[in-house]
Amino acid sequence: MITSETNKDIKKIIGLLEKSKNRRKEDSYVVEGLKMVFEIPKEDIREVYISKTCYENIASGNVDKRIVDVKSFNKDGESELGFSYKVISDALFKKISDTVTPQGILAIVKRKHYKLNDILNRKVKKDGLPDKQVIMILDDLRDPGNLGTIIRTCEAAGVSGIILSKESVDIYNPKVVRSTMGAILRVPFYESEDLKEDIKKIKQENFKLYAAHLGGKKLYNEVKKDGAYGFIIGNEANGISDEVAALADELVIIPMYGNVESLNAAIAASILMFS
């Protein structure tokens, strides 16, 4: 059992939680919580860490079977699900956890490396619903909670994937990961080094792009949305940059009552996705 903060595994976990440069260097990030850990494709798991109490609960079957479909973890550090794990003392796990009430399990996971075409060529299909080829472009989005909520909503709305500018918050920030509620494991995303050039490539693939903008002349639900199309959401404080806005096919606005000047970025994105 790991009990010391000086343990190399603990130092690695803390480093991955605290700094994006460590996540890039290790090509890894941290996922915490029973439901999310057990949703990770096993080939993407590097290591799993479990608190003493969580280990005892899983080993005895004292867990929600809808989440943890496993009879037991053996004492040799191997689970019946095919991944290895290490046990951490409860006190130490609570100290390193990024949540207020930790569930006692976290995993170090391989980062994904999607290409732009992975997203542009993806159609989302679901029985009883029309096929969709919709993308979400995020220009300098900075708030982790907003990004996490947008990723989660993208999955629910059948969005093919997300393109983020390099100035946006790190998608593997632990607050982003947590607020996706597992959607980060399933929604493709591309981290653009040059958003303007990538938008030009996207338009060459016949995507129509609609940017949420206070200077929009059309209501968001008035534009024709068929075939391949996408939405652009900008920075929480400053909106979409002028250069990016100039590349959109239409600037659209969400009408509002009262004296509210703008909506939260995640709320605006959700309205557009479900329009």
C-alpha positions as CSV (number, residue, x, y, z in Angstrom):
1,M,0.0,0.0,0.0
2,I,1.3,3.5,-0.9
3,T,1.3,5.8,2.2
4,S,3.9,8.4,1.4
5,E,3.6,11.7,-0.5
6,T,7.2,11.2,-1.7
7,N,6.3,8.0,-3.6
8,K,7.1,8.4,-7.3
9,D,3.6,7.4,-8.3
10,I,2.1,10.0,-6.1
11,K,4.4,12.7,-7.4
12,K,3.4,11.7,-11.0
13,I,-0.3,11.9,-10.2
14,I,0.1,15.3,-8.6
15,G,2.1,16.6,-11.5
16,L,-0.5,15.4,-14.0
17,L,-3.3,17.1,-12.1
18,E,-1.5,20.4,-11.6
19,K,0.3,21.2,-14.9
20,S,-0.6,20.9,-18.6
21,K,3.1,20.7,-19.5
22,N,3.4,17.5,-17.4
23,R,0.3,16.1,-19.2
24,R,1.9,16.8,-22.5
25,K,5.3,15.4,-21.5
26,E,3.8,12.2,-20.1
27,D,1.2,12.0,-22.9
28,S,-1.2,11.2,-20.1
29,Y,-4.0,12.7,-18.0
30,V,-6.0,11.7,-14.9
31,V,-9.5,10.5,-14.7
32,E,-11.2,10.2,-11.3
33,G,-14.4,8.5,-10.1
34,L,-15.9,5.0,-10.3
35,K,-18.2,5.6,-13.3
36,M,-15.6,7.3,-15.4
37,V,-12.8,5.0,-14.6
38,F,-14.8,1.9,-15.6
39,E,-15.9,3.6,-18.9
40,I,-12.3,4.0,-20.0
41,P,-11.3,1.7,-22.9
42,K,-8.9,-0.7,-21.3
43,E,-6.2,-0.2,-23.9
44,D,-6.1,3.5,-22.9
45,I,-5.4,2.9,-19.2
46,R,-1.8,3.2,-18.0
47,E,-2.4,2.7,-14.3
48,V,-5.2,2.6,-11.8
49,Y,-5.0,3.7,-8.2
50,I,-7.5,2.8,-5.5
51,S,-8.0,3.9,-1.9
52,K,-7.9,1.2,0.8
53,T,-11.7,1.6,1.5
54,C,-12.6,1.6,-2.2
55,Y,-10.5,-1.5,-2.7
56,E,-12.3,-3.3,0.2
57,N,-15.7,-2.2,-1.1
58,I,-15.0,-3.5,-4.6
59,A,-13.4,-6.7,-3.4
60,S,-16.4,-7.5,-1.2
61,G,-18.9,-6.5,-3.9
62,N,-20.2,-3.5,-1.9
63,V,-20.5,-1.3,-4.9
64,D,-23.2,-0.3,-7.4
65,K,-23.2,-3.2,-9.9
66,R,-24.4,-0.9,-12.6
67,I,-21.1,0.9,-12.4
68,V,-18.6,-1.7,-11.4
69,D,-19.2,-5.0,-13.2
70,V,-16.5,-7.0,-11.4
71,K,-16.6,-9.7,-8.7
72,S,-13.3,-8.9,-7.0
73,F,-9.8,-7.5,-7.3
74,N,-7.2,-10.0,-6.3
75,K,-4.3,-9.2,-3.9
76,D,-1.7,-9.3,-6.6
77,G,-2.7,-5.9,-8.1
78,E,-4.7,-7.3,-11.0
79,S,-8.4,-6.8,-11.6
80,E,-10.8,-9.1,-13.5
81,L,-11.2,-6.3,-16.0
82,G,-7.7,-6.7,-17.3
83,F,-5.9,-3.7,-15.8
84,S,-3.4,-3.5,-12.9
85,Y,-3.9,-1.3,-9.9
86,K,-2.2,0.0,-6.8
87,V,-3.7,0.7,-3.4
88,I,-3.3,4.0,-1.7
89,S,-4.1,4.8,2.0
90,D,-7.4,6.7,2.5
91,A,-5.7,9.7,4.0
92,L,-3.2,10.0,1.1
93,F,-5.8,9.5,-1.6
94,K,-8.0,12.3,-0.1
95,K,-5.0,14.6,-0.1
96,I,-4.1,14.1,-3.7
97,S,-7.7,13.9,-5.0
98,D,-9.0,16.8,-7.1
99,T,-12.5,16.4,-5.7
100,V,-14.1,17.4,-2.4
101,T,-15.6,14.0,-1.7
102,P,-13.3,11.5,-3.6
103,Q,-14.8,8.1,-4.6
104,G,-11.4,6.5,-4.0
105,I,-10.4,5.5,-7.6
106,L,-8.4,7.3,-10.3
107,A,-6.6,6.3,-13.5
108,I,-3.7,7.6,-15.5
109,V,-4.9,7.5,-19.1
110,K,-3.3,7.9,-22.5
111,R,-4.1,11.2,-24.3
112,K,-5.9,11.0,-27.6
113,H,-4.5,12.4,-30.8
114,Y,-7.2,13.0,-33.2
115,K,-6.7,14.6,-36.7
116,L,-8.9,17.3,-38.2
117,N,-10.2,14.8,-40.8
118,D,-11.3,12.4,-38.0
119,I,-13.9,14.9,-37.0
120,L,-14.8,16.3,-40.5
121,N,-15.5,12.8,-41.8
122,R,-17.5,11.5,-38.8
123,K,-21.2,11.2,-39.0
124,V,-23.2,10.6,-35.9
125,K,-26.0,8.0,-36.2
126,K,-28.7,7.0,-33.8
127,D,-31.8,4.9,-34.4
128,G,-34.9,7.0,-34.8
129,L,-32.9,10.2,-35.4
130,P,-31.4,11.7,-38.5
131,D,-27.7,11.3,-39.2
132,K,-25.7,14.4,-38.3
133,Q,-22.5,15.9,-39.5
134,V,-22.1,18.9,-37.1
135,I,-18.9,20.4,-35.6
136,M,-18.2,22.8,-32.7
137,I,-15.4,25.3,-33.0
138,L,-14.1,27.0,-29.9
139,D,-12.1,30.2,-30.2
140,D,-10.1,31.0,-27.1
141,L,-12.5,29.4,-24.6
142,R,-10.8,29.7,-21.2
143,D,-13.2,28.3,-18.5
144,P,-12.7,24.6,-17.7
145,G,-16.3,24.2,-16.6
146,N,-17.6,25.7,-19.8
147,L,-15.4,23.4,-21.9
148,G,-16.4,20.3,-20.0
149,T,-20.1,21.2,-20.2
150,I,-19.8,21.8,-24.0
151,I,-18.1,18.4,-24.5
152,R,-20.9,16.7,-22.6
153,T,-23.6,18.6,-24.5
154,C,-21.9,17.8,-27.8
155,E,-22.3,14.1,-27.2
156,A,-26.0,14.5,-26.3
157,A,-26.6,16.7,-29.3
158,G,-24.9,14.3,-31.8
159,V,-22.0,16.6,-32.6
160,S,-19.3,15.0,-34.7
161,G,-16.4,16.6,-32.8
162,I,-14.8,19.7,-31.4
163,I,-12.0,21.9,-32.8
164,L,-10.2,24.1,-30.2
165,S,-7.9,27.0,-30.7
166,K,-4.5,26.6,-29.1
167,E,-5.3,29.5,-26.7
168,S,-8.2,27.5,-25.2
169,V,-8.0,25.9,-21.8
170,D,-6.3,22.5,-21.8
171,I,-8.9,19.9,-22.6
172,Y,-7.2,17.5,-20.1
173,N,-7.5,20.0,-17.2
174,P,-8.9,17.9,-14.4
175,K,-11.9,20.3,-14.0
176,V,-12.7,19.9,-17.7
177,V,-12.4,16.1,-17.5
178,R,-14.6,15.9,-14.4
179,S,-17.4,18.1,-15.8
180,T,-17.6,16.1,-19.1
181,M,-19.1,13.2,-17.0
182,G,-17.2,10.7,-19.3
183,A,-18.0,12.4,-22.6
184,I,-14.3,13.2,-23.1
185,L,-13.8,9.5,-23.6
186,R,-16.2,9.4,-26.6
187,V,-16.3,12.8,-28.3
188,P,-13.4,13.4,-30.8
189,F,-11.6,16.7,-30.5
190,Y,-8.8,18.4,-32.4
191,E,-6.4,21.0,-30.9
192,S,-5.7,23.4,-33.7
193,E,-2.3,25.2,-33.9
194,D,-3.7,27.7,-36.4
195,L,-7.5,28.0,-36.1
196,K,-7.9,30.4,-39.0
197,E,-6.1,28.1,-41.4
198,D,-8.1,25.1,-40.2
199,I,-11.4,27.0,-40.6
200,K,-10.4,27.6,-44.2
201,K,-9.8,23.9,-44.6
202,I,-13.1,23.1,-43.0
203,K,-14.9,25.4,-45.4
204,Q,-13.2,23.7,-48.3
205,E,-15.0,20.5,-47.2
206,N,-18.3,22.3,-47.7
207,F,-19.2,23.0,-44.1
208,K,-21.3,26.0,-43.4
209,L,-20.2,27.8,-40.3
210,Y,-22.4,29.9,-38.0
211,A,-20.7,32.1,-35.4
212,A,-22.5,33.3,-32.2
213,H,-21.9,37.0,-32.3
214,L,-23.4,40.1,-30.7
215,G,-23.2,41.7,-34.2
216,G,-25.2,39.0,-35.8
217,K,-28.0,40.0,-38.2
218,K,-29.9,36.7,-38.2
219,L,-31.5,34.8,-35.3
220,Y,-29.8,31.5,-34.6
221,N,-32.9,29.5,-35.6
222,E,-33.4,31.4,-38.9
223,V,-30.4,30.1,-40.7
224,K,-30.6,27.0,-42.9
225,K,-28.9,24.1,-41.2
226,D,-28.7,21.0,-43.4
227,G,-25.8,19.0,-44.8
228,A,-22.5,19.6,-43.0
229,Y,-22.3,22.6,-40.8
230,G,-20.7,23.9,-37.6
231,F,-21.0,26.5,-34.9
232,I,-18.3,28.9,-33.5
233,I,-18.2,30.0,-29.9
234,G,-15.8,32.5,-28.6
235,N,-14.0,33.7,-25.5
236,E,-16.1,34.2,-22.4
237,A,-15.1,37.9,-22.0
238,N,-14.3,39.0,-25.5
239,G,-16.3,36.7,-27.8
240,I,-15.0,35.5,-31.2
241,S,-11.9,37.3,-32.6
242,D,-12.5,39.5,-35.6
243,E,-10.3,37.3,-37.8
244,V,-12.3,34.2,-37.0
245,A,-15.7,36.0,-37.2
246,A,-14.8,37.1,-40.7
247,L,-14.4,33.5,-41.8
248,A,-17.9,32.5,-40.7
249,D,-20.7,32.1,-43.3
250,E,-23.2,33.8,-41.0
251,L,-23.0,35.7,-37.7
252,V,-26.0,34.7,-35.6
253,I,-27.5,36.0,-32.5
254,I,-29.6,34.5,-29.7
255,P,-32.4,36.9,-28.7
256,M,-32.6,37.8,-25.0
257,Y,-35.0,39.7,-22.8
258,G,-34.0,42.1,-20.0
259,N,-30.7,43.9,-19.7
260,V,-28.5,40.8,-20.1
261,E,-25.7,41.5,-22.6
262,S,-24.6,37.9,-23.3
263,L,-25.0,34.3,-22.3
264,N,-22.6,31.9,-20.7
265,A,-20.5,30.3,-23.4
266,A,-21.7,26.8,-22.6
267,I,-25.4,27.9,-22.5
268,A,-25.0,29.6,-25.8
269,A,-23.3,26.5,-27.3
270,S,-26.1,24.3,-26.0
271,I,-28.9,26.5,-27.6
272,L,-27.1,26.4,-30.9
273,M,-26.5,22.6,-30.9
274,F,-30.1,21.8,-30.1
275,S,-31.6,24.3,-32.6
